[in-house]
Amino acid sequence: MSKNQFYLQDSRSYVGNDLLFWSKDGKGYTTDVSKAQVYSREQALAQHQSRETDIPWPKAYIDAKTRPAVRQARRRAGRYRHRADQATDAETGSRELYRLRQVHPCY
């Protein structure tokens, strides 16, 4: 069964040095293969024939080469979210401004 399972890569662009795969249910693209759509061999080849930049990859091959990664931006934003809910900006009293200052140091 796994010989007949494929991911489709959109080779027109990358995110950093990560490949982009078609997401489940046609909801865009993802770098996370756990969120990628799995296609049959026939489906993957048909899509590749209609658009050559969509490259079929055997699921077993990609799964063997991937490893979990943590998205730094989400981890950092999550760390400050709790603090922002408990404190306010002393100058304005605005929680939104406090959140923005914690997450993005340019503000």
Salt bridges, closest charged atoms under 4 A:
ASP10 OD2 - ARG12 NH2 2.87
ASP54 OD2 - ARG51 NE 2.87
ASP63 OD2 - LYS59 NZ 2.63
ASP85 OD1 - ARG99 NH2 2.53
ASP89 OD2 - ARG101 NH1 2.35
GLU91 OE1 - ARG101 NH1 3.49
GLU96 OE2 - ARG99 NH1 2.50
